[in-house]
């Protein structure tokens, strides 16, 4: 069975990532609708990978952005303790669709049912009493928000203070994208006038599920808009920027490339991971040979030679061209090249 959700969290989780979002369904009328629980709150999904802690591998999660639409294939519910939203899946892919971070979109996704955050005012939920908590993910429109660095510990930690329904909370931040921006200019986030937060209960640790800020979304428009009815659909508002007809057109135009895109992503992710592992191993070999004074190691499969540090002369083609344009033009001859394409991977920071 295929299921879809709007990604609202791509946060750190035990060496990997936690991906989660609010489920959406495509109605016969051609509208994306928000799936809701019996009490009216949005229905969340948290994909669980076949890893030690259910974490999604970093090389895979790096391609997933907040507010993008994610498709899961072969979904099977697997709730565990307070994590009632957990699901196993066979395949996960990010569709070439995304919603803009605008008020008319974000207000539809807010949990207006639960006034307290996971049933209490504290920083965690006891695992012993956690069975009483039937949800572990929620999105709120926070007030009086301030991000800061807590230095009062052995290892500093990035945290956020905010108000919700008149109660002040203080939780750690696990949103990588926000943390990158915060580290560059922390003064910009000392007072955030308008922000939506995705709050999550972490895995059990010493008998507690700690509350975490798994996603930070600052809307691109600061205009306050009225709360929309819980039965509203994403396609109903005119400020979404992605109408259903446009979505369908974009999907059709790019559908031929989707198969290649998935395969490119998979292979490039594998390549990056393998290159990282190979470089780590090379550094270990280098240090071992330096420490042992060995200049060459031979086996039936490899020959590894140690080259000590030295200064070498390297020809700078660009500098030579700039300073010797006439000489360069004399010795450079035209060459016919075959047709080709350039594949450039778009990183999160770009």
C-alpha positions in Angstrom: 0.0 0.0 0.0 1.3 3.5 -1.0 1.0 6.4 1.4 2.0 10.0 1.1 3.0 12.7 3.7 4.4 16.2 3.9 7.8 16.1 5.4 8.0 18.3 8.5 11.0 16.7 10.3 14.4 15.6 9.1 16.3 15.6 12.4 19.2 13.9 14.0 18.6 10.4 15.5 21.3 8.1 16.9 23.8 8.6 14.1 21.2 8.9 11.4 18.0 10.9 10.8 14.4 10.8 11.9 12.0 11.6 9.0 8.4 12.4 9.8 5.4 14.3 8.5 1.7 14.6 8.2 -0.1 12.2 6.0 -2.1 13.4 3.0 -4.5 11.6 0.7 -5.4 12.3 -2.9 -9.2 12.5 -3.2 -11.3 11.4 -6.2 -12.0 15.1 -6.7 -8.4 15.7 -7.4 -7.4 17.4 -4.1 -4.7 16.6 -1.6 -6.4 16.3 1.8 -4.9 16.2 5.3 -5.4 12.9 7.0 -6.8 13.5 10.5 -7.3 11.4 13.7 -10.7 10.9 15.3 -10.1 13.9 17.5 -9.3 16.2 14.5 -5.5 16.4 15.0 -3.4 15.8 11.9 -2.3 12.2 11.4 1.5 11.8 11.5 3.8 9.2 9.9 7.3 8.3 11.0 9.1 5.9 8.6 11.3 3.4 10.4 14.3 1.9 8.6 15.7 -1.6 9.1 18.6 -0.2 11.3 19.6 -0.5 14.9 17.4 2.4 16.2 15.1 2.7 13.2 17.1 5.7 12.0 17.1 6.7 8.3 20.7 6.7 6.9 22.2 10.1 6.5 23.2 9.6 2.8 19.5 9.0 2.0 17.9 11.6 4.3 20.1 14.4 2.9 18.0 14.4 -0.3 14.8 15.1 1.7 13.7 18.7 2.4 11.0 20.0 4.7 7.6 20.6 3.1 8.4 18.2 0.3 5.9 15.4 -0.5 7.2 11.9 0.3 5.8 8.6 -1.1 6.1 5.4 0.9 5.6 2.0 -0.7 4.7 -1.2 1.1 3.7 0.5 4.3 3.0 -1.4 7.5 2.1 0.2 10.9 4.5 -0.7 13.7 3.7 1.4 16.7 6.0 1.0 19.7 5.3 2.5 23.1 4.7 6.3 22.7 5.8 6.2 19.1 2.3 5.4 17.7 3.2 7.0 14.4 5.9 4.5 13.4 5.6 2.6 10.1 7.8 0.1 8.3 8.2 0.6 4.5 9.8 -1.0 1.5 10.7 2.1 -0.4 10.7 5.8 0.3 11.1 8.6 -2.3 10.8 12.3 -2.4 8.4 13.4 -5.2 9.2 16.6 -7.2 6.5 18.4 -5.3 6.8 20.8 -2.3 4.6 23.2 -0.5 5.8 26.8 0.3 6.5 27.8 3.9 3.5 30.2 4.0 1.0 30.9 6.7 -2.0 29.5 4.7 -0.2 26.2 4.4 1.3 26.0 7.9 -1.8 26.8 9.8 -3.5 23.8 8.3 -0.9 21.5 9.8 -0.9 22.9 13.3 -2.2 20.7 16.2 -5.0 22.7 17.7 -6.3 19.8 19.8 -3.6 19.4 22.4 -2.8 22.4 24.5 -0.1 20.8 26.5 2.9 19.2 24.9 2.6 15.4 25.3 0.5 15.7 28.5 2.8 17.7 30.8 4.8 20.9 31.2 8.2 19.2 31.7 11.1 18.4 29.4 10.3 14.6 29.1 7.7 11.9 29.5 8.3 9.0 31.7 8.6 5.7 29.9 6.7 4.0 32.8 3.7 6.3 32.3 4.2 7.0 28.6 1.5 4.5 27.6 -1.0 7.2 28.5 0.5 9.3 25.7 -1.1 8.3 22.4 1.1 10.6 20.2 4.7 11.6 19.9 4.7 14.2 17.2 3.0 17.6 16.9 3.3 20.9 15.1 2.7 24.1 17.0 2.7 27.9 16.2 5.1 29.1 19.0 5.4 32.5 20.7 8.2 34.4 22.3 10.8 32.1 20.6 14.5 32.4 21.4 17.3 30.0 20.2 20.4 29.9 22.4 23.5 27.9 23.3 23.5 26.3 26.7 27.0 26.5 28.0 26.2 25.2 31.5 27.2 21.6 30.8 30.3 19.6 29.8 29.3 19.8 26.1 27.4 22.9 24.9 23.9 22.3 23.5 21.7 24.3 21.2 18.3 24.9 22.7 15.1 26.9 22.2 12.8 28.7 24.7 9.2 29.4 23.6 5.7 29.8 24.9 2.7 27.6 23.9 -0.8 28.3 25.4 0.8 30.4 28.1 3.4 27.8 29.2 7.1 28.3 28.8 9.1 25.4 27.4 12.8 24.8 26.8 13.9 22.0 24.5 17.0 20.9 22.6 17.1 21.5 18.8 17.8 18.5 16.5 16.9 20.1 13.1 20.2 20.0 11.1 19.2 22.7 8.5 18.2 25.2 11.2 21.3 24.4 13.3 23.5 25.2 10.3 21.9 28.7 10.0 21.9 29.2 13.8 25.7 28.5 14.1 26.4 31.0 11.3 24.5 33.9 12.8 23.1 33.1 16.3 22.2 36.7 16.9 19.6 36.5 14.2 17.6 33.9 16.2 17.7 35.6 19.6 14.1 36.7 19.0 12.1 34.9 16.3 8.9 36.8 15.7 7.0 34.1 13.8 7.9 30.4 13.8 6.3 26.9 13.6 7.9 24.1 15.6 7.7 20.3 15.2 8.0 18.7 18.6 8.9 15.1 19.0 9.4 12.6 21.7 12.8 10.9 21.4 13.8 7.3 21.9 13.7 6.0 25.5 16.8 7.0 27.5 17.3 6.0 31.1 13.5 5.6 31.5 12.5 8.8 29.8 11.4 10.1 26.4 12.8 13.6 26.1 11.0 16.3 24.2 12.9 17.6 21.1 12.5 20.3 18.5 12.7 18.2 15.4 11.8 20.9 12.9 11.9 24.7 12.7 9.9 26.4 10.0 10.0 30.2 9.7 7.2 31.3 7.3 8.2 33.4 4.3 5.2 35.7 4.9 4.6 37.3 8.4 1.0 38.2 7.7 -1.2 36.7 10.4 -4.1 34.7 8.9 -7.2 33.3 10.6 -7.2 29.7 11.6 -8.7 27.5 8.9 -11.3 24.8 9.7 -9.8 21.4 10.5 -11.7 19.9 7.5 -10.0 22.2 5.0 -7.9 20.8 2.3 -4.5 21.9 1.0 -5.9 22.7 -2.4 -8.6 25.0 -1.1 -6.5 28.1 -0.4 -5.2 30.4 -3.3 -1.9 31.3 -1.5 -0.4 27.8 -1.7 1.5 28.5 -4.8 1.0 24.9 -5.9 -2.5 24.2 -7.2 -3.6 20.7 -8.0 -3.5 21.3 -11.8 0.0 22.7 -11.6 1.1 19.8 -9.4 -0.2 17.3 -12.0 1.4 19.2 -14.8 4.8 19.3 -13.1 4.5 15.6 -12.3 3.8 14.7 -15.9 6.5 16.8 -17.3 9.1 15.4 -15.0 7.8 11.8 -14.8 10.2 10.5 -17.5 13.2 11.6 -15.4 12.0 10.2 -12.1 13.4 6.7 -12.8 16.8 8.1 -13.7 16.7 10.6 -10.7 16.1 7.8 -8.2 18.9 5.7 -9.7 21.3 8.6 -9.8 20.5 9.5 -6.2 21.0 5.9 -5.1 24.3 5.5 -6.9 25.7 8.9 -5.9 24.7 8.3 -2.3 26.5 4.9 -2.4 29.5 6.5 -4.0 29.7 9.3 -1.4 29.4 6.8 1.4 32.0 4.5 0.0 34.4 7.3 -0.7 34.1 8.5 2.8 34.7 5.0 4.2 37.7 4.5 1.8 39.2 7.9 2.9 38.8 7.0 6.5 40.6 3.7 5.9 43.3 5.4 3.9 44.0 7.7 6.9 44.2 4.8 9.3 46.7 3.0 7.0 48.7 6.2 6.6 49.1 6.7 10.4 49.9 3.0 10.9 52.6 3.1 8.3 54.0 6.3 9.7 54.1 5.0 13.3 55.6 1.7 12.3 58.2 3.1 9.8 57.0 0.9 7.0 57.3 2.3 3.5 55.6 -0.5 1.6 53.1 -3.3 2.3 52.2 -6.1 -0.1 49.5 -8.7 -0.1 47.9 -10.9 -2.7 45.4 -8.2 -3.5 47.1 -4.8 -2.7 50.3 -3.0 -2.7 50.3 0.1 -0.4 53.3 2.4 -0.6 54.0 5.2 1.8 55.0 8.6 0.4 56.4 11.1 2.9 55.3 14.7 2.8 57.3 16.8 0.2 57.0 19.9 -1.8 56.2 19.5 -5.5 55.9 21.9 -8.4 52.4 22.0 -10.0 51.5 23.7 -13.3 48.8 26.3 -12.9 47.0 26.3 -16.2 44.6 29.1 -15.4 47.3 31.5 -14.2 49.5 30.7 -17.2 46.6 31.5 -19.5 45.8 34.8 -17.8 49.5 36.0 -17.9 50.5 34.6 -21.3 47.3 34.9 -23.4 49.2 35.2 -26.8 51.5 32.2 -26.2 48.5 30.2 -24.8 46.4 30.9 -28.0 49.3 29.7 -30.3 49.7 26.3 -28.7 46.0 25.6 -28.0 44.3 23.9 -30.9 40.5 23.5 -31.4 39.2 20.0 -30.5 35.8 18.6 -31.4 34.0 17.2 -28.4 31.2 14.6 -28.4 27.8 15.6 -27.1 27.5 15.2 -23.3 25.5 16.2 -20.3 26.6 17.6 -16.9 25.0 16.1 -13.8 25.4 18.3 -10.7 24.0 17.3 -7.4 22.2 20.1 -5.5 23.3 20.1 -1.9 21.2 21.4 1.0 23.4 24.4 1.5 23.1 25.6 -2.1 
